Amino acid sequence: MSNPGTEPFRQIVWPLAIAETIVWAAMFYSFPALILVWERDLGWSKTELSGALTLSLVTAAVLAPVVGRLIDHGFGRFVFTGCALLGAILLALLSQVTELWQFYVVWLGLGVAMSGALYEACFAVLTRAMGVRAKRAITLITLVAGFAGTVSFPSAYVLVGFVGWRGAVLTFAVAVALVAVPLIWRGARLAEESHESHLHPASPKTREALRILRSVTFWLLALSFAMIALEHGILLTHLLPLLDERGIHGETAILAASMIGPMQVAGRLAMMAAERHVSILRIAAASFVSMGIAALALLGTSAVPVLLVAFVLFQGSGYGVTSIVRPVITADFLGRTNFGVISGLLALPFIIATAAAPTIAAFVWERGGYDRVILLAIVAAGIGLASILLAASLTSRKAKIS
């Protein structure tokens, strides 16, 4: 075996980047890509369907700190790989459901899988193992995985036409099992063998790691990150029916949804170009402003359909940057010791907001249409911006005092 400290950077990053693209496309983006098909074929309402995703993501949120603790103690590769494999098995089961309770049980299990297979676990493994190099690794992985939605929406659309939604979901399951799982095992193993893994040892007692809950900065970040999730979640998971209500149908709506992924990548590329000249805080603030502008543009698509282009541009680029901003700001504001637990705790409100978003959007839609849903997204972006700026102010004051 080669010296783990000299393993080529790309041998860690590229396997995880490809794997995360597949995992996100199959486990998460398949839901918004198939919700209209499920509603039509299975006869369940949007609210009933959205409740399953909510349950799934709440489960992922509850388990996130546990996953983080396991990663802090060196079990990252086993958790990461095992959860991806579990996800593949459950996707195969999803292709066979015929009853609503079965649909809910499978998505509950997928919540367990997502708790250890999506970005939170991946970034915790990288931050623990690679220290300051983790930022570059996270950036590159999110650049590639930003195409997950672009893969999922059109793939689901085409596969449904050829083999039905059941065949489409089964295809996703096979891709996770045969491609993503082996790549995750390889990338995580090489990352954990990095010579930097010992630089930030975990606290031996969980109680010591949980002291972070006394920090006001922690709670401000938690609120800010939750607002990111709420804003994006309510728009993304209901994007196709939202556009349908505005008279934007079929291939145009699919194209718009598919282009959010490339715009996420564009935002991350712009961040890479600007990060030497602009602080991570300003980049974070700009991302919230961008998402607010996107929601405003979406509000105007009823009268001016071309504003859909502005929505895709600003929503994709704004949200894309937050995937990098969240772990980097967490490490900068709260430190790298016990990073797995801290990021897992911060993932709780983030994932819960993501989980609640489809149901909240459905609830608001039933009572006032999608205009009110979009207004809620604008408010969420504003609260998120204010919270992260206040957290930065408190961190700056503490640094000056110390």
Contacts in CASP RR format, 6 or more apart in sequence:
PFRMAT RR
TARGET T0000
AUTHOR 0000-0000-0000
METHOD contacts of the structure
MODEL  1
MSNPGTEPFRQIVWPLAIAETIVWAAMFYSFPALILVWERDLGWSKTELS
GALTLSLVTAAVLAPVVGRLIDHGFGRFVFTGCALLGAILLALLSQVTEL
WQFYVVWLGLGVAMSGALYEACFAVLTRAMGVRAKRAITLITLVAGFAGT
VSFPSAYVLVGFVGWRGAVLTFAVAVALVAVPLIWRGARLAEESHESHLH
PASPKTREALRILRSVTFWLLALSFAMIALEHGILLTHLLPLLDERGIHG
ETAILAASMIGPMQVAGRLAMMAAERHVSILRIAAASFVSMGIAALALLG
TSAVPVLLVAFVLFQGSGYGVTSIVRPVITADFLGRTNFGVISGLLALPF
IIATAAAPTIAAFVWERGGYDRVILLAIVAAGIGLASILLAASLTSRKAK
IS
4 190 0 8 1.000
4 193 0 8 1.000
4 194 0 8 1.000
4 195 0 8 1.000
5 193 0 8 1.000
5 194 0 8 1.000
5 195 0 8 1.000
7 190 0 8 1.000
7 193 0 8 1.000
7 194 0 8 1.000
9 133 0 8 1.000
9 136 0 8 1.000
9 137 0 8 1.000
11 186 0 8 1.000
11 187 0 8 1.000
11 190 0 8 1.000
12 126 0 8 1.000
12 130 0 8 1.000
12 137 0 8 1.000
12 187 0 8 1.000
12 190 0 8 1.000
12 191 0 8 1.000
12 194 0 8 1.000
13 137 0 8 1.000
13 140 0 8 1.000
13 141 0 8 1.000
14 144 0 8 1.000
15 183 0 8 1.000
15 184 0 8 1.000
15 186 0 8 1.000
15 187 0 8 1.000
16 122 0 8 1.000
16 126 0 8 1.000
16 137 0 8 1.000
16 141 0 8 1.000
16 183 0 8 1.000
16 184 0 8 1.000
16 187 0 8 1.000
16 188 0 8 1.000
16 191 0 8 1.000
17 140 0 8 1.000
17 141 0 8 1.000
17 143 0 8 1.000
17 144 0 8 1.000
17 145 0 8 1.000
18 144 0 8 1.000
18 179 0 8 1.000
18 180 0 8 1.000
18 183 0 8 1.000
19 84 0 8 1.000
19 179 0 8 1.000
19 180 0 8 1.000
19 181 0 8 1.000
19 183 0 8 1.000
19 184 0 8 1.000
20 118 0 8 1.000
20 119 0 8 1.000
20 122 0 8 1.000
20 141 0 8 1.000
20 144 0 8 1.000
20 145 0 8 1.000
20 148 0 8 1.000
20 180 0 8 1.000
21 144 0 8 1.000
21 145 0 8 1.000
21 146 0 8 1.000
21 147 0 8 1.000
21 148 0 8 1.000
21 151 0 8 1.000
22 148 0 8 1.000
22 151 0 8 1.000
22 175 0 8 1.000
22 176 0 8 1.000
22 179 0 8 1.000
22 180 0 8 1.000
23 84 0 8 1.000
23 117 0 8 1.000
23 118 0 8 1.000
23 148 0 8 1.000
23 176 0 8 1.000
23 180 0 8 1.000
23 184 0 8 1.000
24 118 0 8 1.000
24 119 0 8 1.000
24 145 0 8 1.000
24 146 0 8 1.000
24 148 0 8 1.000
24 149 0 8 1.000
24 152 0 8 1.000
25 148 0 8 1.000
25 149 0 8 1.000
25 151 0 8 1.000
25 152 0 8 1.000
25 155 0 8 1.000
25 172 0 8 1.000
26 87 0 8 1.000
26 88 0 8 1.000
26 91 0 8 1.000
26 152 0 8 1.000
26 172 0 8 1.000
26 173 0 8 1.000
26 175 0 8 1.000
26 176 0 8 1.000
26 180 0 8 1.000
27 87 0 8 1.000
27 91 0 8 1.000
27 110 0 8 1.000
27 113 0 8 1.000
27 114 0 8 1.000
27 117 0 8 1.000
27 118 0 8 1.000
27 176 0 8 1.000
28 114 0 8 1.000
28 118 0 8 1.000
28 148 0 8 1.000
29 148 0 8 1.000
29 149 0 8 1.000
29 151 0 8 1.000
29 152 0 8 1.000
29 153 0 8 1.000
30 91 0 8 1.000
30 152 0 8 1.000
30 156 0 8 1.000
30 168 0 8 1.000
30 169 0 8 1.000
30 172 0 8 1.000
31 53 0 8 1.000
31 237 0 8 1.000
32 153 0 8 1.000
32 236 0 8 1.000
32 237 0 8 1.000
32 238 0 8 1.000
32 239 0 8 1.000
32 240 0 8 1.000
32 257 0 8 1.000
33 149 0 8 1.000
33 152 0 8 1.000
33 153 0 8 1.000
33 155 0 8 1.000
33 156 0 8 1.000
33 157 0 8 1.000
33 257 0 8 1.000
34 156 0 8 1.000
34 160 0 8 1.000
34 165 0 8 1.000
34 168 0 8 1.000
34 169 0 8 1.000
35 46 0 8 1.000
35 49 0 8 1.000
35 50 0 8 1.000
35 237 0 8 1.000
35 240 0 8 1.000
35 241 0 8 1.000
36 240 0 8 1.000
36 241 0 8 1.000
36 244 0 8 1.000
37 156 0 8 1.000
37 160 0 8 1.000
37 165 0 8 1.000
38 44 0 8 1.000
38 49 0 8 1.000
38 165 0 8 1.000
39 45 0 8 1.000
39 46 0 8 1.000
39 49 0 8 1.000
41 165 0 8 1.000
42 98 0 8 1.000
42 100 0 8 1.000
42 103 0 8 1.000
44 100 0 8 1.000
44 103 0 8 1.000
46 238 0 8 1.000
46 241 0 8 1.000
46 362 0 8 1.000
46 365 0 8 1.000
47 359 0 8 1.000
47 362 0 8 1.000
47 363 0 8 1.000
47 366 0 8 1.000
48 100 0 8 1.000
49 103 0 8 1.000
50 237 0 8 1.000
50 358 0 8 1.000
50 359 0 8 1.000
50 361 0 8 1.000
50 362 0 8 1.000
51 104 0 8 1.000
51 358 0 8 1.000
51 359 0 8 1.000
52 103 0 8 1.000
52 104 0 8 1.000
52 107 0 8 1.000
53 107 0 8 1.000
53 237 0 8 1.000
53 355 0 8 1.000
53 358 0 8 1.000
54 355 0 8 1.000
54 356 0 8 1.000
54 358 0 8 1.000
54 359 0 8 1.000
55 104 0 8 1.000
55 107 0 8 1.000
55 108 0 8 1.000
55 355 0 8 1.000
56 107 0 8 1.000
56 108 0 8 1.000
56 109 0 8 1.000
56 110 0 8 1.000
56 111 0 8 1.000
56 114 0 8 1.000
56 355 0 8 1.000
57 111 0 8 1.000
57 114 0 8 1.000
57 351 0 8 1.000
57 352 0 8 1.000
57 354 0 8 1.000
57 355 0 8 1.000
58 351 0 8 1.000
58 352 0 8 1.000
58 355 0 8 1.000
58 356 0 8 1.000
59 108 0 8 1.000
59 109 0 8 1.000
59 111 0 8 1.000
59 112 0 8 1.000
59 115 0 8 1.000
60 111 0 8 1.000
60 112 0 8 1.000
60 114 0 8 1.000
60 115 0 8 1.000
60 116 0 8 1.000
60 118 0 8 1.000
60 351 0 8 1.000
60 355 0 8 1.000
61 115 0 8 1.000
61 347 0 8 1.000
61 348 0 8 1.000
61 349 0 8 1.000
61 350 0 8 1.000
61 351 0 8 1.000
61 352 0 8 1.000
61 355 0 8 1.000
62 115 0 8 1.000
62 348 0 8 1.000
63 111 0 8 1.000
63 112 0 8 1.000
63 115 0 8 1.000
63 116 0 8 1.000
64 115 0 8 1.000
64 120 0 8 1.000
64 343 0 8 1.000
64 344 0 8 1.000
64 345 0 8 1.000
64 347 0 8 1.000
64 348 0 8 1.000
64 351 0 8 1.000
65 341 0 8 1.000
65 344 0 8 1.000
65 345 0 8 1.000
65 347 0 8 1.000
65 348 0 8 1.000
66 115 0 8 1.000
67 79 0 8 1.000
67 83 0 8 1.000
67 115 0 8 1.000
67 116 0 8 1.000
67 120 0 8 1.000
67 121 0 8 1.000
67 124 0 8 1.000
67 344 0 8 1.000
68 120 0 8 1.000
68 121 0 8 1.000
68 124 0 8 1.000
68 340 0 8 1.000
68 341 0 8 1.000
68 343 0 8 1.000
68 344 0 8 1.000
69 202 0 8 1.000
69 206 0 8 1.000
69 209 0 8 1.000
69 340 0 8 1.000
69 341 0 8 1.000
70 76 0 8 1.000
70 78 0 8 1.000
70 79 0 8 1.000
71 79 0 8 1.000
71 121 0 8 1.000
71 124 0 8 1.000
71 125 0 8 1.000
71 128 0 8 1.000
71 340 0 8 1.000
72 124 0 8 1.000
72 128 0 8 1.000
72 202 0 8 1.000
72 209 0 8 1.000
72 338 0 8 1.000
72 339 0 8 1.000
72 340 0 8 1.000
72 341 0 8 1.000
73 202 0 8 1.000
74 128 0 8 1.000
74 192 0 8 1.000
74 197 0 8 1.000
76 121 0 8 1.000
76 124 0 8 1.000
76 125 0 8 1.000
76 188 0 8 1.000
76 192 0 8 1.000
77 125 0 8 1.000
77 184 0 8 1.000
77 185 0 8 1.000
77 187 0 8 1.000
77 188 0 8 1.000
77 189 0 8 1.000
77 191 0 8 1.000
77 192 0 8 1.000
79 116 0 8 1.000
79 121 0 8 1.000
80 116 0 8 1.000
80 117 0 8 1.000
80 121 0 8 1.000
80 122 0 8 1.000
80 125 0 8 1.000
80 184 0 8 1.000
80 188 0 8 1.000
81 181 0 8 1.000
81 184 0 8 1.000
81 185 0 8 1.000
81 188 0 8 1.000
82 117 0 8 1.000
82 181 0 8 1.000
83 112 0 8 1.000
83 113 0 8 1.000
83 114 0 8 1.000
83 115 0 8 1.000
83 116 0 8 1.000
83 117 0 8 1.000
83 121 0 8 1.000
84 113 0 8 1.000
84 116 0 8 1.000
84 117 0 8 1.000
84 176 0 8 1.000
84 180 0 8 1.000
84 181 0 8 1.000
84 184 0 8 1.000
85 176 0 8 1.000
85 177 0 8 1.000
85 181 0 8 1.000
86 109 0 8 1.000
86 112 0 8 1.000
86 113 0 8 1.000
86 117 0 8 1.000
87 109 0 8 1.000
87 110 0 8 1.000
87 113 0 8 1.000
87 114 0 8 1.000
87 117 0 8 1.000
87 173 0 8 1.000
87 176 0 8 1.000
88 173 0 8 1.000
88 174 0 8 1.000
88 176 0 8 1.000
88 177 0 8 1.000
88 180 0 8 1.000
88 181 0 8 1.000
89 173 0 8 1.000
89 177 0 8 1.000
90 106 0 8 1.000
90 109 0 8 1.000
90 110 0 8 1.000
90 113 0 8 1.000
91 110 0 8 1.000
91 169 0 8 1.000
91 170 0 8 1.000
91 172 0 8 1.000
91 173 0 8 1.000
91 176 0 8 1.000
92 169 0 8 1.000
92 170 0 8 1.000
92 173 0 8 1.000
93 106 0 8 1.000
94 103 0 8 1.000
94 106 0 8 1.000
94 107 0 8 1.000
94 110 0 8 1.000
94 169 0 8 1.000
94 173 0 8 1.000
95 166 0 8 1.000
95 167 0 8 1.000
95 169 0 8 1.000
95 170 0 8 1.000
95 173 0 8 1.000
96 166 0 8 1.000
97 103 0 8 1.000
97 106 0 8 1.000
115 121 0 8 1.000
117 184 0 8 1.000
119 142 0 8 1.000
119 145 0 8 1.000
119 323 0 8 1.000
120 343 0 8 1.000
120 344 0 8 1.000
120 347 0 8 1.000
120 351 0 8 1.000
122 141 0 8 1.000
123 134 0 8 1.000
123 138 0 8 1.000
123 327 0 8 1.000
123 343 0 8 1.000
124 339 0 8 1.000
124 340 0 8 1.000
124 343 0 8 1.000
124 344 0 8 1.000
125 188 0 8 1.000
125 191 0 8 1.000
125 192 0 8 1.000
126 134 0 8 1.000
126 137 0 8 1.000
126 138 0 8 1.000
126 141 0 8 1.000
126 191 0 8 1.000
127 134 0 8 1.000
127 138 0 8 1.000
127 327 0 8 1.000
127 331 0 8 1.000
127 336 0 8 1.000
127 339 0 8 1.000
127 340 0 8 1.000
127 343 0 8 1.000
128 197 0 8 1.000
128 200 0 8 1.000
128 336 0 8 1.000
128 339 0 8 1.000
128 340 0 8 1.000
129 191 0 8 1.000
129 192 0 8 1.000
129 193 0 8 1.000
129 194 0 8 1.000
129 196 0 8 1.000
129 197 0 8 1.000
130 137 0 8 1.000
130 191 0 8 1.000
130 194 0 8 1.000
130 196 0 8 1.000
131 196 0 8 1.000
131 199 0 8 1.000
131 200 0 8 1.000
131 336 0 8 1.000
133 196 0 8 1.000
134 327 0 8 1.000
134 331 0 8 1.000
135 324 0 8 1.000
135 328 0 8 1.000
138 323 0 8 1.000
138 324 0 8 1.000
138 327 0 8 1.000
138 328 0 8 1.000
139 268 0 8 1.000
139 271 0 8 1.000
139 272 0 8 1.000
139 324 0 8 1.000
142 264 0 8 1.000
142 268 0 8 1.000
142 320 0 8 1.000
142 323 0 8 1.000
142 324 0 8 1.000
143 265 0 8 1.000
143 268 0 8 1.000
143 269 0 8 1.000
146 261 0 8 1.000
146 262 0 8 1.000
146 264 0 8 1.000
146 265 0 8 1.000
146 268 0 8 1.000
146 320 0 8 1.000
146 323 0 8 1.000
147 261 0 8 1.000
147 262 0 8 1.000
147 265 0 8 1.000
148 261 0 8 1.000
149 257 0 8 1.000
149 258 0 8 1.000
149 260 0 8 1.000
149 261 0 8 1.000
150 258 0 8 1.000
150 259 0 8 1.000
150 260 0 8 1.000
150 261 0 8 1.000
150 262 0 8 1.000
153 254 0 8 1.000
153 257 0 8 1.000
153 258 0 8 1.000
154 254 0 8 1.000
154 258 0 8 1.000
155 168 0 8 1.000
155 171 0 8 1.000
156 165 0 8 1.000
156 168 0 8 1.000
157 254 0 8 1.000
159 167 0 8 1.000
159 168 0 8 1.000
159 171 0 8 1.000
160 168 0 8 1.000
163 171 0 8 1.000
199 336 0 8 1.000
200 336 0 8 1.000
200 337 0 8 1.000
200 338 0 8 1.000
200 339 0 8 1.000
201 337 0 8 1.000
202 209 0 8 1.000
202 337 0 8 1.000
202 338 0 8 1.000
202 340 0 8 1.000
202 341 0 8 1.000
203 209 0 8 1.000
203 337 0 8 1.000
203 338 0 8 1.000
206 341 0 8 1.000
208 338 0 8 1.000
209 338 0 8 1.000
209 341 0 8 1.000
209 342 0 8 1.000
210 341 0 8 1.000
210 345 0 8 1.000
212 218 0 8 1.000
212 334 0 8 1.000
212 338 0 8 1.000
212 341 0 8 1.000
212 342 0 8 1.000
212 345 0 8 1.000
213 345 0 8 1.000
215 334 0 8 1.000
216 394 0 8 1.000
217 333 0 8 1.000
217 334 0 8 1.000
217 391 0 8 1.000
217 394 0 8 1.000
217 395 0 8 1.000
217 398 0 8 1.000
218 334 0 8 1.000
218 342 0 8 1.000
218 345 0 8 1.000
218 346 0 8 1.000
220 387 0 8 1.000
220 388 0 8 1.000
220 390 0 8 1.000
220 391 0 8 1.000
220 394 0 8 1.000
221 329 0 8 1.000
221 330 0 8 1.000
221 333 0 8 1.000
221 334 0 8 1.000
221 346 0 8 1.000
221 387 0 8 1.000
221 388 0 8 1.000
221 391 0 8 1.000
222 345 0 8 1.000
222 346 0 8 1.000
222 348 0 8 1.000
222 349 0 8 1.000
222 350 0 8 1.000
223 349 0 8 1.000
223 383 0 8 1.000
223 384 0 8 1.000
223 387 0 8 1.000
224 383 0 8 1.000
224 384 0 8 1.000
224 385 0 8 1.000
224 387 0 8 1.000
224 388 0 8 1.000
224 391 0 8 1.000
225 326 0 8 1.000
225 346 0 8 1.000
225 349 0 8 1.000
225 350 0 8 1.000
226 349 0 8 1.000
226 350 0 8 1.000
226 352 0 8 1.000
226 353 0 8 1.000
227 288 0 8 1.000
227 353 0 8 1.000
227 380 0 8 1.000
227 381 0 8 1.000
227 382 0 8 1.000
227 383 0 8 1.000
227 384 0 8 1.000
227 387 0 8 1.000
228 287 0 8 1.000
228 288 0 8 1.000
228 291 0 8 1.000
228 319 0 8 1.000
228 322 0 8 1.000
228 326 0 8 1.000
228 350 0 8 1.000
228 353 0 8 1.000
228 384 0 8 1.000
229 349 0 8 1.000
229 350 0 8 1.000
229 351 0 8 1.000
229 353 0 8 1.000
229 354 0 8 1.000
229 357 0 8 1.000
230 353 0 8 1.000
230 354 0 8 1.000
230 356 0 8 1.000
230 357 0 8 1.000
230 360 0 8 1.000
230 376 0 8 1.000
230 377 0 8 1.000
230 380 0 8 1.000
231 291 0 8 1.000
231 292 0 8 1.000
231 295 0 8 1.000
231 377 0 8 1.000
231 380 0 8 1.000
231 381 0 8 1.000
232 291 0 8 1.000
232 315 0 8 1.000
232 319 0 8 1.000
232 354 0 8 1.000
232 357 0 8 1.000
233 353 0 8 1.000
233 354 0 8 1.000
233 357 0 8 1.000
233 358 0 8 1.000
233 361 0 8 1.000
234 357 0 8 1.000
234 358 0 8 1.000
234 360 0 8 1.000
234 361 0 8 1.000
234 364 0 8 1.000
234 373 0 8 1.000
234 376 0 8 1.000
234 377 0 8 1.000
234 380 0 8 1.000
235 242 0 8 1.000
235 294 0 8 1.000
235 295 0 8 1.000
235 298 0 8 1.000
235 315 0 8 1.000
235 361 0 8 1.000
235 373 0 8 1.000
235 374 0 8 1.000
235 377 0 8 1.000
236 257 0 8 1.000
236 260 0 8 1.000
237 357 0 8 1.000
237 358 0 8 1.000
237 361 0 8 1.000
238 358 0 8 1.000
238 361 0 8 1.000
238 362 0 8 1.000
238 365 0 8 1.000
238 370 0 8 1.000
238 373 0 8 1.000
239 253 0 8 1.000
239 256 0 8 1.000
239 257 0 8 1.000
240 253 0 8 1.000
240 254 0 8 1.000
240 257 0 8 1.000
241 370 0 8 1.000
242 298 0 8 1.000
242 370 0 8 1.000
242 373 0 8 1.000
242 374 0 8 1.000
243 249 0 8 1.000
243 252 0 8 1.000
243 253 0 8 1.000
243 256 0 8 1.000
243 301 0 8 1.000
243 308 0 8 1.000
244 253 0 8 1.000
245 369 0 8 1.000
245 370 0 8 1.000
246 301 0 8 1.000
246 302 0 8 1.000
246 305 0 8 1.000
246 370 0 8 1.000
247 305 0 8 1.000
248 256 0 8 1.000
248 301 0 8 1.000
248 305 0 8 1.000
248 308 0 8 1.000
252 308 0 8 1.000
256 308 0 8 1.000
256 311 0 8 1.000
256 312 0 8 1.000
259 312 0 8 1.000
260 312 0 8 1.000
260 315 0 8 1.000
260 316 0 8 1.000
260 319 0 8 1.000
261 316 0 8 1.000
261 320 0 8 1.000
263 312 0 8 1.000
263 313 0 8 1.000
263 315 0 8 1.000
263 316 0 8 1.000
263 317 0 8 1.000
263 320 0 8 1.000
264 316 0 8 1.000
264 317 0 8 1.000
264 318 0 8 1.000
264 319 0 8 1.000
264 320 0 8 1.000
264 323 0 8 1.000
265 320 0 8 1.000
266 313 0 8 1.000
266 316 0 8 1.000
266 317 0 8 1.000
267 316 0 8 1.000
267 317 0 8 1.000
267 318 0 8 1.000
267 320 0 8 1.000
267 321 0 8 1.000
268 320 0 8 1.000
268 321 0 8 1.000
268 323 0 8 1.000
268 324 0 8 1.000
270 317 0 8 1.000
270 321 0 8 1.000
271 283 0 8 1.000
271 321 0 8 1.000
271 324 0 8 1.000
274 283 0 8 1.000
275 283 0 8 1.000
280 325 0 8 1.000
280 328 0 8 1.000
280 329 0 8 1.000
280 332 0 8 1.000
281 329 0 8 1.000
281 388 0 8 1.000
281 389 0 8 1.000
281 392 0 8 1.000
283 321 0 8 1.000
283 325 0 8 1.000
284 321 0 8 1.000
284 322 0 8 1.000
284 325 0 8 1.000
284 329 0 8 1.000
284 388 0 8 1.000
285 385 0 8 1.000
285 388 0 8 1.000
285 389 0 8 1.000
286 318 0 8 1.000
286 321 0 8 1.000
287 318 0 8 1.000
287 319 0 8 1.000
287 320 0 8 1.000
287 321 0 8 1.000
287 322 0 8 1.000
287 325 0 8 1.000
288 381 0 8 1.000
288 382 0 8 1.000
288 384 0 8 1.000
288 385 0 8 1.000
288 388 0 8 1.000
289 381 0 8 1.000
289 385 0 8 1.000
290 314 0 8 1.000
290 315 0 8 1.000
290 317 0 8 1.000
290 318 0 8 1.000
290 321 0 8 1.000
291 314 0 8 1.000
291 315 0 8 1.000
291 318 0 8 1.000
291 319 0 8 1.000
291 377 0 8 1.000
291 381 0 8 1.000
292 314 0 8 1.000
292 377 0 8 1.000
292 378 0 8 1.000
292 381 0 8 1.000
292 382 0 8 1.000
293 310 0 8 1.000
293 314 0 8 1.000
294 310 0 8 1.000
294 311 0 8 1.000
294 312 0 8 1.000
294 313 0 8 1.000
294 314 0 8 1.000
294 315 0 8 1.000
294 316 0 8 1.000
294 318 0 8 1.000
295 311 0 8 1.000
295 315 0 8 1.000
295 374 0 8 1.000
295 377 0 8 1.000
295 378 0 8 1.000
295 381 0 8 1.000
296 378 0 8 1.000
297 307 0 8 1.000
297 308 0 8 1.000
297 310 0 8 1.000
297 311 0 8 1.000
297 314 0 8 1.000
298 307 0 8 1.000
298 308 0 8 1.000
298 311 0 8 1.000
298 315 0 8 1.000
298 374 0 8 1.000
298 377 0 8 1.000
299 371 0 8 1.000
299 374 0 8 1.000
299 375 0 8 1.000
299 378 0 8 1.000
300 307 0 8 1.000
301 307 0 8 1.000
301 308 0 8 1.000
301 311 0 8 1.000
326 346 0 8 1.000
326 350 0 8 1.000
327 343 0 8 1.000
329 388 0 8 1.000
330 339 0 8 1.000
330 342 0 8 1.000
330 343 0 8 1.000
330 346 0 8 1.000
331 339 0 8 1.000
332 395 0 8 1.000
333 391 0 8 1.000
333 392 0 8 1.000
333 395 0 8 1.000
334 342 0 8 1.000
335 342 0 8 1.000
360 376 0 8 1.000
361 373 0 8 1.000
361 376 0 8 1.000
364 372 0 8 1.000
364 373 0 8 1.000
364 376 0 8 1.000
365 372 0 8 1.000
365 373 0 8 1.000
END
